[in-house]
Amino acid sequence: MDFEIIGAAKQSVQVKLKEGEKLHAGLGSLSWLQGDMRITSTLKDGISSVVGRALPVDVQYLNTYQCQGGEASITFTTQATGEILEMELKPDEKLICRHGVLLVAAGSVSVHVDIQENMQMGLLNQTNLFVEELIGPGKLYLALRGDMHEVELKEGQSIKANPDRVACYQPGVQREVELIRSVRPLQPGGDHLYLVNFSGPGKVWLQGPALSELVRDHQADDTQRPLSTE
């Protein structure tokens, strides 16, 4: 398969396939395609009938695209402005990604939902960090919001990150969710701040803020701005 990253404000991955070749992509990422392409939905590994009932459809499924004859091309576009991270996984090499970061997976990459990892990272502590494990071999294109920051931690080094800024990380990195005291402790149900503490060795990829955060910050600025006396 031939891959090309195109676009500026919103980047896309354009893929050219020959007969029999196939790839996986997240739901809702398809922009356009040409040629004889078969599209099917595939349940991610690790999703049982009991667990599946508690999860949204886009968390449970991937779309699989396979060229049925001749040549075909297909283009996938990121949901938000940002950068596309290209990566090649070796056989049995793993990468843990936030749900929604995976744009395209080609080759023999499998997508596995590790329930235990999700219990640790998000389901029990309201961090809203639902993750999936990508297992090689194969090629990955990951869509990160805003500017991408790659942090390589050596043994003994660590970094704490807002869960919303976490895009993906290597499974060898130690991680622990830490609750910081309530931002507004005097108010019932005050805003709690959770951080993910990553410890090396290994790599962590961080991304920019979500649009909802930018809107919230803008609204906060407006409320703090003094009224005009003119």
Secondary structure, DSSP 8 states (H G I E B T S, - for coil): -EEEEE-SSS-EEEEEEETT-EEEE-TT-EEEEEEEEEEEEEE-BT--HHHHTTS-HHHHEEEEEEEEEEEEEEEEE-SSSEEEEEEEE-TT-EEEEETT-EEEEEET-EEE--HHHHIIIIITTT----EEEEESSEEEEEEEESS-EEEEE-BT-EEEE-GGGEEEE-TTSEEEEEEE--SSTTSTT---EEEEEEEBSEEEEE----HHHHHHHHHHHHHHS-----
